[in-house]
Amino acid sequence: MTQFNKLYERVSAILLGEWDPIGIRDVPNAGDEYSSYATPIAKMIIARKSTFDLSNYLFRIEIDEMGLNGDKGRARSVAEKLKQLEECI
């Protein structure tokens, strides 16, 4: 497994376990629901984007792509966890 793949897996786990804006973490076979966001986020982490940038990206997904009201607090909290993954690269 490449370093990028490991990062991708960790990002995916955080998105499903911590972010989960549509509340599907306990739904069987929903593990890849957020996978389309994991690659861009992993690339942002590699590029050392700020917590603000990560948070804004998550928040925009909630609003623009999912049609939700968005939760800035959740997006910020998850972005902080994602930012810690820089230590893994």
N, C-alpha and C positions, 0 to 999 in steps of 0.2 A: 504494500500500500504506500503510495507516495505521500509526501508531506502535505501536499494540497488536499489529497483525499482525506487524510486524517483531520485536517482543518474543516473541510466540508462536512464531515460526519459530526464533528463537535458543534458546528454552527447549526446543522439540522436538528440536533438534539436540543439545543437551547431554543430554537424557534418553536419546536413542538412542545417542549416541556415547560418553558417559561413565558414565551410570547403568546402563542395560541389564541389569536384574537377571535376566532370563530368557535372556539371551545370544542375541539375534536380530539384532544390528546388521549381520551379513553375510548375512542371509537376504533374497533378492530379494522385493520387494513387502511388506516388513515395516516400512517407514518410518513408518507411521502407528500402529504398535502402542501407543505411549504417548501418543497425541494427546489422549486424554480427560483426561490429567493436566496437559497444557500450559496450558490456560486457567486452572484454579485456581491453578497455580503463578505464571503471569504476573500474575494479580490479587494474589497474595501479594507479589510483587516490587514492584508499583505501590504497595501498601499499606505497603511498607518493613518487612515482617515480618523477624524476626531470622533469622540463620543457623540457630539452634537450631530455630525454628519450621519452616523449610524442611526441615531434616534430619529432624525428627520426622515431618513429613508424608510424605516419601519412605519412611522406615522403616516407617511404619504401612501404607502401600500394599503394601510388600513382604510384610508379615505378614498383614494383614487381607484384602486383596483378591487377592493372588497366592498366598497359602498357603505362602510361603517362610519360612525361618528369619530372614531379614533380615540386613543387613550394615551396622552402625552406622558403620563407618569409611567405606564407600563413600557412604552417605547423607550423611555430614558433608562429605566431599570434594566431592561434587556440589553440595550446598547452598552451599558456599563459592563455587563457580563461578557458580551461579545468582545469588547475592547480588551478584556483581560486575556483573550486568546492570542494576542500579539506575543505573549511570552512563549507561546508554543512554536513560533515560526523563527 
